[in-house]
Amino acid sequence: MMISDLPNDLESEILSRVPTKALAKLQTTCKRWYALFRDPNFIKKNFGNAPSKLMLLSNFGVYSVSVDHHGIHKTSSHCEGLILCSTKGNTRLVVWDSSTGETRWIKPRTRFRNDDYYGLGYVNSKSSGHSFKILRSCYYRNDQKQWVAEFEIYEFGSDTWRVLDYFTHDYGVFSSGGPLKRNTYWVAGDKEMGMFMLYFDFTRERFGHFPLPFKSFNREDTASLSVVREEKLSVLHQKILEFSNEMKIWLTNKIDETIELSWSNFVLTVDYDKFNLPSVVNVASFLLDEENKVAVCSDIDVDDENRTRVYPLSHLRFLDFVGRLMD
């Protein structure tokens, strides 16, 4: 049976679920489809089935969220529709399932700390699909003035934490985590290698690292990480203490399940001197539109009561201001 043999209402229902961009390539297939794609009722149904693109603002972070009205939720900033959040001071940890709206409050094994950082990922399970995990890591000075490194894994299936006692913490972490393809990535660094890309493999429960497209041994440099279209990583670098007004963004090639990482020829360079901004820009997080070479950035405006500032920009111009958020 060919699709043309289907009843008209079933054919229309199937085509309404095809992404809008793909429909543009099909409109010359036949006169019936050409007319169907211009029918107001079909257009309304097609847009209703399309994912909604939202921008999630959290503290000084900006994230891309894609919500499918049929219950399939994906974003470039969290893992398979699960959003991991912490309250101020990391006193509480919660996971929000954007497909169901349900939340799960995660109790600590002992306690959460203000300087914790987290990773969200999963392993593939034949019986249950994805088996989600949370990595908690912390490096702090205890009451005896000794530095202590803590690594723990939380398993969603058992609702329990377990200690990973075979790691050392001889590096600093300079960005929030970017979950992609089961694993989580950060910009980290140490005295010997400078900054590098750190990742945690949730299947093997091991750390690994890749080189960055730039060299930096300055712990005060600005470095931020973002996930692009759920298939690539993007890194931003700015030499903030050298009063450099140039920011650069690089992009990896597509990353698959093998965790191999290589950098593409894409580079977006932004010179803030062209924009006459009222204060220094120190980007905390960003989103990248690879096709149009536009980035949406956020930072803290110290000259405006520490409000969060969100703005899109390109290598050519500072685009219209988006807005400011209260703390």
Buried (B, 14 or more C-beta within 10 A) or exposed (E): EEEEEEEEEEBBBEBBEBEEEEBEEBEEEEEEBEEBBEEEEBBEBBEEBBBEEEEBBBBBBBBBBBBBEEEEBBBBBBBBBBBBBBEEEBEBBEBBBBBEEEEEEBEBBEEBBEEBBBBBBBBEEEEEEBBBBBBBBBBBEEEEEEEEEBBBBBBBEEEEBEEBEEBEBEBBBBBBBBBBBBBBBBBBBBEEBBBBBBBBBBBEBEBBBBEBBBEBEBBEBBBBBBBBEBBBBBBBBBBBEEEBBEBBBBBBBEBEEEBEBEBBEBBBEBEBEEBEBEEBBBBBBBBBBBEEBBBBBBBBBEEEEEBBBBBBBBBEEBBEEBEEBEE
